[in-house]
Amino acid sequence: MTDLLLFQLRRVGRNKQYLFFTVLLPALFTVFFTQVIGAQAAQGDYQDVAGSVLVSMMSYGAIGAALGATIRMAFDRSSGWLRQLRVTPVPTGTVFAVDVLVGALLVLPSLVVVAAVGRFVNGVELGLGTWLALVGSLWAGSVVFVALGVAVGLALDAQAAGAAIGILGTVLAALGGLWFPVDLFPAGLASVARTLPSYWFAELGRDVAAGTVTGAPVLVLAGYGVVFAAAAMAVARRRPLHAVAG
């Protein structure tokens, strides 16, 4: 299992497009949005703005990384890679577990890099314990989107999966309030935003950063995690990892 895990990590790690969209782009957005919105903030409010943008961009990067890593399963099926693995001694359950673990591990670089940009470029001031709790809580919460990515990656063919990740990422980020605060949305759109897992994912991060953690984000994310995991299991039973079509 370890050899397969390291191999899969190296495969995705060499993908420059993946690194750009999940690590570099959220870091650049962190600087851009902080400078634009922070410049308009009242004196003394800069830290609040910078902290809020930081959490939003950490959430954005984590979601993109989770979806991008796990939706790769659709491409591996189309290329015949998963079919090849079936004739090796590696059990199907191990292949599935490795893909899930790869999705979870590849969220960390995005979280760490964006956090570092927030601290050292934008000057966000948090205690060491809060920084660790922020990264840790968002990493744990990203499992919800790993489950979503697995479900989509198993359900769709390669071309459809590529389009799906773009649409999913955009919808979750834009409507979930990761690019612009939900408070600026019209009332109806704000209500929609508060039903999305991306909104509650960012709320979890903001609660941790503010030191006022509540149960609502955890419960909502846990509920979505159960739904997405159940969907992934249902698709896996209907369309096994080695299936080429159907």
Sequence and secondary structure as in RCSB ss.txt:
>XXXX:A:sequence
MTDLLLFQLRRVGRNKQYLFFTVLLPALFTVFFTQVIGAQAAQGDYQDVAGSVLVSMMSYGAIGAALGATIRMAF
DRSSGWLRQLRVTPVPTGTVFAVDVLVGALLVLPSLVVVAAVGRFVNGVELGLGTWLALVGSLWAGSVVFVALGV
AVGLALDAQAAGAAIGILGTVLAALGGLWFPVDLFPAGLASVARTLPSYWFAELGRDVAAGTVTGAPVLVLAGYG
VVFAAAAMAVARRRPLHAVAG
>XXXX:A:secstr
 HHHHHHHHHHHHT HHHHIIIIIHHHHHHHHHHHHHHHHS TT HHHHHHHHHHHHHHHHHHHHHHHHHTHHHH
HHHHTHHHHHHTSSS HHHHHHHHHHHHHHTTHHHHHHHHHHHHHTS     HHHHHHHHHHHHHHTHHHHHHHH
HHHHHS HHHHHHHHHHHHHHHHHHTTSSS GGGS HHHHHHHTTSHHHHHHHHHHHHHHT   HHHHHHHHHHH
HHHHHHHHHHHHHS TT    
